[in-house]
Structure formats: C-alpha cells, structure tokens
Amino acid sequence: MQYRVLMTQGAEDDLVALWSHLAADKSLSDADYVLGKIKAAIESLGRSPARGHVPPELDRIAVHDYLQIHFKPYRVVYQIRDRAVYVYCVLDGRRDLQVLLRQRLLR
C-alpha cells in the first residue's frame, strides 16, 4: 500500500535551514548531497512508513504517536495517519532534542 507523504511547514523550514548551514560551513555540494539523501529517506516513507521507531525522548514521556528514521546524524520525525505520513521535523540528532520535540509535537 502506498502512503502520501506530506511535509509540514516546520519540516520544510528545517530542510532550508539545514541546507543553508551546510552550504555556509561545508560546501554547496555537501549541502546538496545531504539534502538529497534526506529527501530520498522521506520519500521512501511512502512505501514503508512503519519501519521507523519512537524517538527515545518521546518514549521516555510515554508519547508513542510519532516515529523517526535517520540519515545520520539527522532525524526525520513523522506520524502515520490513515494513508498519509506527516513529516514534522528534520533535526540534527547531535543536539538535545527533548525540549524541541515537546515544543514542536506536543502543542
């Protein structure tokens, strides 16, 4: 079964910020490479969204409605609803994400 993959504005903003950061700190080709890999991972959720796992920061507070996949060190946080996958965040996994996930997902 194919799922629709929908990006929230927050996730789109995350991708723009990530690309800008990598382009400034590394190179345009590095930024394009990483963004391409993350987008491919996101698109693959349309075929197999259940393969992700609950982010540990959310598991610790008993929130199991969201899953994540990785293109290390980046994390894509999403939710499956009906026949759609909603991508909420694309985050750098090297950061402490407990507060950020609560703010962005549990409003």
N, C-alpha and C positions, 0 to 999 in steps of 0.2 A: 504494500500500500504506500502510495506517495503522499507526503505531507507538504503543505505550503509552508515556506519559511519566510517569516516576517520580521523585519528589523525595527525595533523601537527607535525613536529619535535619539535616545540616550546611547544606544549601541552604535548608531551612525556617528554620533559625536565622538564616541570613544575611538572609532577607527580613524577619523580625521585627526584627532589629537595624537594618536599613536604614530600615524604616518608622518605627521609634522615633526614630532620629537625625533623619530629615527632619521628622517631626512636631514635634520639640523645636526644631530650628534654623530651619525654614521655617514650614510650616503643616500642618494636618491635610489640607487639600485638596491641597497639593503632594505630601504623603506618599501619599495615596490615588491620585493621578494616576500617579506614578512606579511604585508597586506594581502598579497595573492594567496599565500598559504592559509591565512586565517579565513579569508573569504571562501576558499575551497572547503575548509573544515565546516564552515557554516552551511554552505550549500549541501554538503553531504548529510546534514541533519534531515533533509527531506526524504532520504532513503532509509535512515536508521536512527531515529531520534532517541530511542530508549537506551542506546549504548552508553550514555553519559552516567555520571554518578552525582550524588548530592554533594554540594560543596561542604567541606568539613565545618566551616564557620556557621553554616545554617543547620547542619546536622546536630551540632552542639546545643542549639536552642530549639530543637525538635521541629524545624521547618523543613519539610520534605517535598515541597511543591516544585522545586527548581532543581535542574541538573546542570552539569558542566562538562565540557570537553576541553582539551588542551591542544594548543600548538605552543609548546614550552618556550618561554615561561608564561605565555599568555593564556588566559582562561576565558572561555565563552560561556556565559551563564544564560540559561534559557528555560522555558516552560513548555510543556506539551499540553495543548487544549484542543479537544475534538480532533480534527485532522490538520491542525496547524502547529507550527513551532514558533514561539515568540522569543526572539533573542533580545535580552535586556541589557547585557553588559559585555564588553570585551575589556578585560582588565589584566594588568601586569601582576602575575602571581607572586612576584618577589615582594610585593607590598603587603602590609597588614590590612586585610580586607573585611574584617569583622564589622566595623562601623560603616564602611562604604556599602556593603551588601545590605545591611539593615536599612540604611537611608534610601537606597535605590529600589529595593524589592519589597520592603515591608511597610510602605506608607499607609 
